[in-house]
Amino acid sequence: MTEATCTEGGYTTYTCTVCGDSYIADETEANGHTAGEAVTENLVEATCTEDGSYDSVVYCSVCGEELSRETVTVSATGHNYENGVCTVCGAQESGSGSGSGGSNSGSIWQNFRDWMNNFFGRWN
């Protein structure tokens, strides 16, 4: 007896014990694939300024054949500024800095945002 697989049907081979002649009967359909859980492959982490991506892949849980693959894009995370510096990558916030002369409105807004962050939690 030959069992059915995901892609090929099964059957039984009958053989004559006297002359050795044989024939095939009792044929069955292929079982078809059984989708497993999606797995993540080729992960590229998103950064503050660059999108990331990964492949969501589904394999047959019986034979391991790849059944589907979808590339998913993950948006850039954006900067997380505290006191004018990104806590993730170290980038300087535009308009911040301690340059001499000129308006200091950037520091006023930074102080306001810091106060709001401390009072309400993260606020952009």
C-alpha positions, 0 to 999 in steps of 0.5 A, spaced: 500 500 500 502 506 498 499 512 502 497 518 499 501 524 500 500 532 500 501 532 492 500 525 490 494 520 491 495 513 494 494 506 492 494 499 493 498 494 488 496 487 488 501 482 486 499 474 484 503 470 488 503 465 482 505 469 476 508 475 479 503 479 475 500 486 478 495 491 478 493 497 482 487 499 485 483 502 491 486 509 489 485 515 493 486 522 492 492 526 494 491 529 501 492 536 500 497 541 504 495 543 511 497 550 512 501 551 519 502 557 523 505 563 519 512 564 521 517 571 520 523 570 516 528 576 513 526 581 519 529 588 518 527 592 524 525 599 523 529 605 525 527 612 527 528 614 520 527 608 515 522 603 514 523 595 516 520 589 513 519 582 514 516 576 510 510 572 513 511 565 511 506 559 511 509 552 510 505 545 510 505 542 517 506 535 513 511 536 508 514 543 509 513 546 502 512 553 502 505 555 501 505 563 501 509 568 503 507 576 504 512 581 505 510 586 510 512 593 511 513 596 518 513 604 518 519 607 521 518 609 528 520 616 528 525 619 533 523 619 541 526 626 543 528 628 550 531 634 551 532 635 544 536 628 543 533 622 540 533 617 546 534 611 540 539 614 535 542 620 538 540 625 533 539 632 535 532 635 534 532 640 529 531 647 532 533 645 539 540 646 541 544 652 545 546 656 540 548 663 542 544 669 540 537 669 537 530 667 539 530 662 545 523 660 543 525 653 542 527 652 549 520 654 551 517 649 547 521 644 549 520 646 556 513 646 555 513 639 552 517 636 557 512 639 562 507 635 558 510 629 558 512 629 565 504 631 567 501 627 562 506 621 559 509 621 552 506 627 548 509 629 541 
